[in-house]
Amino acid sequence: MKKGVTIIEMIVVIGIIAILSATLVPLLGRFAPSIRLSGDSRMIVSALRRAQQFSISTEKRYGIKFYPSQKEYQLFSREYDEDSGEYNDKEIETIKLSDGISFDRIKIDGVEVSGDQELYFDPFGAPKGSDNNHIGMQIILINNQNQSKTINIRKNTGHVKAT
């Protein structure tokens, strides 16, 4: 008895793989917008938590600036310049949202706001806005299939959660 695989068996296996691939690839494409939405919301949560951790560990101000019209956000540090008596922002990283994902709404303390927004964390990890007051923020992302993810930053505690 001979051991091995015949050419006919190989062609049949390759044909089965080709048929399965042809049917699964379009099916997976339908899930891509949802996967990108989940990925982007996780990335924003991670950036927020990173800024908060930097603030606590260095006792300096770190935060995120949101640019809805450009579909991007920026991690920044805010340092006090003793010579000028002002705070200066230094960009650490700018991240673009995935294709088909955009900022749907941003709310500060439950009120919908428009335009670019920022949130930074004080050395205790509490979130503050551009007016230096404690704020709570809600960021709602949406994909081109009208699915959405909401990121909440709790006022005073800075607890960050995506739903």
Secondary structure in CASP SS format (residue, H / E / C, confidence):
PFRMAT SS
TARGET T0000
AUTHOR 0000-0000-0000
METHOD secondary structure of the structure
MODEL  1
M C 1.00
K C 1.00
K C 1.00
G C 1.00
V C 1.00
T C 1.00
I H 1.00
I H 1.00
E H 1.00
M H 1.00
I H 1.00
V H 1.00
V H 1.00
I H 1.00
G H 1.00
I H 1.00
I H 1.00
A H 1.00
I H 1.00
L H 1.00
S H 1.00
A H 1.00
T H 1.00
L H 1.00
V H 1.00
P H 1.00
L H 1.00
L H 1.00
G H 1.00
R H 1.00
F H 1.00
A H 1.00
P H 1.00
S H 1.00
I H 1.00
R H 1.00
L H 1.00
S H 1.00
G H 1.00
D H 1.00
S H 1.00
R H 1.00
M H 1.00
I H 1.00
V H 1.00
S H 1.00
A H 1.00
L H 1.00
R H 1.00
R H 1.00
A H 1.00
Q H 1.00
Q H 1.00
F H 1.00
S H 1.00
I H 1.00
S H 1.00
T H 1.00
E C 1.00
K C 1.00
R E 1.00
Y E 1.00
G E 1.00
I E 1.00
K E 1.00
F E 1.00
Y E 1.00
P H 1.00
S H 1.00
Q H 1.00
K C 1.00
E E 1.00
Y E 1.00
Q E 1.00
L E 1.00
F E 1.00
S E 1.00
R E 1.00
E E 1.00
Y E 1.00
D E 1.00
E C 1.00
D C 1.00
S C 1.00
G C 1.00
E E 1.00
Y E 1.00
N E 1.00
D E 1.00
K E 1.00
E E 1.00
I E 1.00
E E 1.00
T E 1.00
I E 1.00
K E 1.00
L C 1.00
S C 1.00
D C 1.00
G C 1.00
I E 1.00
S E 1.00
F E 1.00
D E 1.00
R E 1.00
I E 1.00
K E 1.00
I E 1.00
D C 1.00
G C 1.00
V E 1.00
E E 1.00
V E 1.00
S C 1.00
G C 1.00
D C 1.00
Q E 1.00
E E 1.00
L E 1.00
Y E 1.00
F E 1.00
D C 1.00
P C 1.00
F C 1.00
G C 1.00
A C 1.00
P E 1.00
K E 1.00
G C 1.00
S C 1.00
D C 1.00
N C 1.00
N C 1.00
H E 1.00
I C 1.00
G C 1.00
M E 1.00
Q E 1.00
I E 1.00
I E 1.00
L E 1.00
I E 1.00
N E 1.00
N C 1.00
Q C 1.00
N C 1.00
Q C 1.00
S E 1.00
K E 1.00
T E 1.00
I E 1.00
N E 1.00
I E 1.00
R C 1.00
K C 1.00
N C 1.00
T C 1.00
G C 1.00
H C 1.00
V E 1.00
K E 1.00
A E 1.00
T C 1.00
END
